[in-house]
Amino acid sequence: MKNILLTFASIIFGSIFAFSQRVPPPDSPRKVQVAILFDTSNSMDGLIDQAKSRIWNIVNEVSSLQYNGQTPAIEIALYQYGNDGLSKSGNYIEQLLALTSDLDVISEKLFGLSTNGGSEYCGAVVGRSLADLNWSVNPTDLKMIYIAGNESFAQGPVDYKIECKRAADRGIFINTIYCGNYDQGVREFWQDGASCSKGDYFNIDSDRKIAHIDTPYDEEINTYNDSLNQTYYGYGSAGMARKSTQTFQDSNAEMESVAVKTERSISKSKKGVYMNSSWDLNDAVEEGEVDLTKMDDKDLPEEFRGKTTEEKEKMLEENSAERDRFQAKIAELAKSRQAFIDEERKKKAAAGEEVDDFGTSVNTSIMEKAVEIGFEKEAQNEE
């Protein structure tokens, strides 16, 4: 009997311990986790172009959410599927990026996408994203999968219904974006692929170009962004390369349009959203990831080499103040810019010119689901 009681107690204790390990404390920061699964077969160039144009708008929309007054951590993962250049044995699927908050790397991977024929196995890529990614187990975190493409959702060796049930059991919403006619998407099971996990089904014209709204504030915002870039000091072996990536992704955004670059600049003005402690000395010291007093001179930016600790600390303090000033200027201008965009959108809506695209589909469902599980929209003009 004693052994039985001890065994029973160990089971109960083990269950309580396991539960405490799974569920974070109620006051810990919330997360918004988004996995985007792109069909990169030949017909999907327009979809990828829309995603490139809208990624920063999506980031800015998500960063307007709050939970108990805190901005959630944003994590994004990227997959491609349906591309003949990928392994047949792997069901023509590739994870481009695990869940990450590194916005520059997200942009880099997105702008590196290209199309190339292929077989589109939706159930298989959804299953891969469920198995691969470090999904939160906290029921108050928002977990979203977006799969965009065309052809039948039921193709391939993996039953999408089974994967949908797995997602639903874990509180992960599968949202489907069919590139084509709404009713055709329903017939090809894209609506069912969303509803089985209580996600949303959308259809878009993926070949339609995004109609950006230029504003009188774009030029000034981007000028402040150029100044903001000067406050980043790359450290360590990856520092200079990552600083180059920062400016290169600015250029990628600008190639899409001035409006896209402006939206990226606004994302970079959000201190809790655009963090680069893996390569920027200022962020790394602030986050406690490096100790300035113990760093070897060869790992420091050139400007810091040969300086005393006091001189280095003063340089970082001044640099941080400059960064805060530029970010605040951008944030202030962003409010005026958004008010201008809101008025222009009202005019377009009255004229029947507003249409859904990849970005509006993602934004709409994120905001609706976020509110359902307790998030609130920050009091500000909406993008």
Secondary structure as GFF3:
##gff-version 3
##sequence-region A 1 383
A	DSSP	alpha_helix	2	22	.	.	.	ID=ss1
A	DSSP	beta_strand	31	39	.	.	.	ID=ss2
A	DSSP	three_ten_helix	42	44	.	.	.	ID=ss3
A	DSSP	alpha_helix	45	62	.	.	.	ID=ss4
A	DSSP	beta_strand	65	66	.	.	.	ID=ss5
A	DSSP	beta_strand	73	81	.	.	.	ID=ss6
A	DSSP	beta_strand	93	100	.	.	.	ID=ss7
A	DSSP	alpha_helix	103	111	.	.	.	ID=ss8
A	DSSP	alpha_helix	122	132	.	.	.	ID=ss9
A	DSSP	beta_strand	142	149	.	.	.	ID=ss10
A	DSSP	alpha_helix	160	169	.	.	.	ID=ss11
A	DSSP	beta_strand	173	179	.	.	.	ID=ss12
A	DSSP	alpha_helix	182	187	.	.	.	ID=ss13
A	DSSP	alpha_helix	190	195	.	.	.	ID=ss14
A	DSSP	beta_strand	201	204	.	.	.	ID=ss15
A	DSSP	alpha_helix	218	229	.	.	.	ID=ss16
A	DSSP	alpha_helix	239	256	.	.	.	ID=ss17
A	DSSP	alpha_helix	258	268	.	.	.	ID=ss18
A	DSSP	alpha_helix	281	286	.	.	.	ID=ss19
A	DSSP	three_ten_helix	292	294	.	.	.	ID=ss20
A	DSSP	three_ten_helix	297	299	.	.	.	ID=ss21
A	DSSP	three_ten_helix	302	304	.	.	.	ID=ss22
A	DSSP	alpha_helix	309	350	.	.	.	ID=ss23
A	DSSP	alpha_helix	358	372	.	.	.	ID=ss24
A	DSSP	beta_strand	376	377	.	.	.	ID=ss25
###
